[in-house]
């Protein structure tokens, strides 16, 4: 029995393998490439193959890993590889093919060996006849595996395709991506031997396998075998480091959180084959900064990347930790974390967030304030301490007045910059009413306290407010003072009595009065008694009177130190007196000469007085003799009358005397005149004469 290898990938002798259990990167790569399938050539003396006469051939394989998970296939179904790695026939065979092929396949490699059976030329002579040998033509196409990133020299042999036909009768052809399609020329095949080579290194992360077709043809190009599909698989090397999805991670954990609280999850990616250890990642915390109170405050799940708290809840106190921000250097290593694994790092920043576990406390139990009566604004700033995180709702203070402010004269606002309470007077205080006030103030946070913390006595404080007396000015009452008087009352008549009092009731002070504003100069005031009298005639029709009201302003001054003043307003409602005679409008009328028995004008009465001292008006002719022979005045309504021309007049200007009387008691009359212009009119403008009568201003 002789043995020989049919593939150049099979090395002579037993391969040198790493020691059992060595999982280093170099060991793994070497073992993958060192898989050997040892071919054995059987010399069977007899023409038949009795099962009991075949010698078993042991140890046809050795792959450095104890042949774990290796499956074997034999081209002749009459043979198989048993559990002890023996090639044995399954039964007595009357004849056998002269060539057998054994294929070994595992997750690490794929290899093929040829077994030549010598001495058989046909069927067994057991049947009494000799049959000529006739070989079966077949194309054996094993899957080929190559490692990525291989070094030259190139081209490099990677596998053998086998045809059982006569070599001189056929040539091999290969097509597909990597052969005659992009990337063209990556793989080549020897047309005579079927040896497959690679022309340059490959990258599994770019393409993890190539599927091609092979066939055999005669020299004329006629197809003999195939096409048959075969695959070239690229074996992964650990040539990619883990890469984290984010350049920097941030997370938060609430202070006092239970041990084992998840803070964040780190995730890295490895471009290597996920079905190998090359992409199996393990996570580790390389460094924690700062390392107080413990260098191991956090733990990361090596497989999932979850960062959880390790420190006890009582120690995870934001107010006692040296910092509220911790920075972790996280490393991800492939090869399941082995020593030779490639690494990638990132940074995780963890912030210890605050919860409201500290009540605000006043820095002093008692605050004092001084405020002048009559003033408003901030009187004192209330200061507090709160150990919680500033600028959060657990730190921001809210102040309230519990007692001591029945009139709601105070309010408190929080200063957002320093959390102080600004106590302000919003309603002026009166020294004479109360010179001392005591306020009880409470402070609390916007957020509620955690259940095991409460507000203590130091969360309340007392504020003593002392009101300082000032000399307040006299106050008029009522203000304004409104009185009604008849216009044209005699000069020196009494109008009103001013009443101003001094709020400083605890001091005896005198008040003196004076006129501050008197637009028409009609009034005077007694400086001691405050009585107001007329110093001129009151006139309702004056331009200083608006809506029948005349307004004056007076000032009262006390004798305090320094003196204080107050002002009061006097409004005089003036009643009308019939002191204005009525008058007539319009004062001009026009009419054509040689015209008579026509209306010259419609005139109306006007009066500055108010009813009943005005309309109805009585308009009549003056007292000149013979006026009634030329003119006639008749009443139209209570305010207007019409003037008619009874006979024609020559062109000239005429003064028509009229007498108008109002309805006042006693009534007032006024002698007035209407100028009547008699004009020469064009005869063909008769119609316009009528218009001129109605609207005299249009002509002459």
C-alpha positions, 0 to 999 in steps of 0.5 A: 500500500502506498500513499500520495497527496493529490493537492499541493496544499497537503504538506508531507509528514505530520503538520506542526501544530500549536499545543492543544488549547492554545487560542492565540491568534497565530495559533488559530491562523496556523491551524486553519492553514495546516489542515491536511488530508492525507491521500492513500493509494490502495493496491488491491490485488484481486479484481473483486473487493471483498470487504474482509480482504481490504486493509483499513487505512488509518489517520487520513486527516490531521487538522491540529484540533483533533478533527473536531466537527469534521465530516467526510464524504467518499465519491463511491457510496460503497465506502465510508470513513468510520469513527476511527478515521478508517476508510472501509467498504460497506459491503463486498463489492463486485467491482469498484471505480479505479479512483475514489475521492475523499472530502473533509469539511469543517468550519475551519477548512475544506480539503480533498484527496484522491485514492487510486485503487490498483488491480481492478479492471472491471467486474469480479470474476465471481460472475464468471466473466471478465469485463473491460474497464470503462472509466466514468467521466466526472468533474470534481469541484471542491469548495476552496478557502483562502485567507484574506491579506495573504502575502506574496509572491503571487500568483499563489496556488489555492486549489485543484479541480479534478476531471476523471477524463483523459487530460489530453482530451480536455481543457479547463475553463472558469467564469464569473466574478473574479475571473472574467468579471470584475474584479477581473483576473483575481482568480486564474485556472490552469487550462490543462491541470485545473489548478486554481491560483489567486493573483493578489491578496483579498479582503473578506470585509469587501467580499467574503466569497466568490461564486464561479463556474467551471467546465471542461471543453475539448480543444474545439470548444465543445462542452464536455463537462459542466458548467459546475458552480464552485465557491471560493470562501475568504477566511477571516483574519483579525484585521479590524479593530473594534470601533465604538459607535460614538466618540464619547458617551454621556450618561446620568445616574441619580444620587443614592441609586441602588447598587446595580443601577444601569447607567448606559450601554456601550456598543462597539462594532467589529468588521471581522467575521461575526461567526468567528472570535475575530468579532466577538467583543469583550468590554472593560473599564480601563480607568476611572477618573477621579478614583475617589471614593473608590476606583471601582465605582462602576462595572461594565458587563463584559459581553453586553456593554452595560455600565452599572453602579457598584458603589453603595447608595449611601456613598453615591451622595452628590453632596459628599463626592469629590466631584459630580462628574466621572470619566471612564475609559472604556476598552472593547477587545475582540477575540473574546477578550484574549491577550492578542485581541485588537482593541478600541477605546472610547470615553464615557462621562457619567454625571451624578444627578441631584435629588432633593435630599436637602431642605433649604435652611435660613442662614439666620433665624432673625432678620431686621429691616427698616422702612420709611412710611409711605415708601415701597420697594425691597427692604431686606434680602433673606439668605438661605443655604441648600446643598442640592445642585444649584440651578435645579428645582431641588435647589431653587427656593420659594418663600412665603409669609406665614403670619404678620401681614394681615394687610398683605403689604409685603411680598417675597420674590426669589433672586434667580442668581443667588436664591435669596428672598427679596422682601418688598413693601408693596403697599405703603406702611403708616407709622401712625398705624403701626411702627413695628411689624414681625413677619414669620417667613417659610422657605421650601424648594420648587421640587418636593423633598424625598420621602425621608427628608423634611423641612426643619425649624431652620426652614423658617425665620422671623423678620422684624420690620421697623417703620420710620416716621417721616413728615407727611404732607397734608391731605385734602378731603374730599379731593376733588371738592365739587361745588355749584355756584351761579355765574356773575355772583358778586365779587367777594362771594363765598365759594367753598371751604377747603379741608386738609388734615395732617397725617402726622397725628402724633405731632401738633402741626399747623396748616396754611393754604394758598392758591396753586392754579387759578387760570382765570384769576377769579378766586382767593383763599384764606391762608389759615381758615381755607375759605375760598371767595371770588376775587372777580366775576365768574363767567360761565361763557369764559374760555377757561370753563369746560363743560360748565366747570371751572377747575382750580388747585390749592396747596396746603403746607404744614410746619414740620421739619422739613415742611411737607405739602399736599394739593387739593382740587376745587371744581366749581360747577357754574350755573347759567345767568341770562347775561348775554343778549341774543344776535341774528345771523346772517347779517347780509342778504341779496335781492334783484332790483324790480323784484317784490313779494319775495323772501329776501332771507331766513335769519336765525337767533343765537345766544351764548346763554343756555336754555331757558335763557336763550330760545325761543327767540322773538325777531321783529322789525325795528322802530323806524317809520314805514318799515312795514310798508317795504319789509315783513318779518314772520316767524318760521320756528322757535329760532328762525324768521323769514324776511320778505320784500313787499315792493321793488327797490332800486339797486342799492344797499339797505340797512334793515333794523331788527330787534331780537329778544330771548326768553330769559327772566328777565329777557334780554333784547338786542337791536341789530341790522341786516344789510340787504344788497339790491342788485341788477340781475340779467333777465335770462337768469330768472331762475337764478334769482330764486336761487339768489333769494335762497342763497344770497351769497352766490350773486352780486 
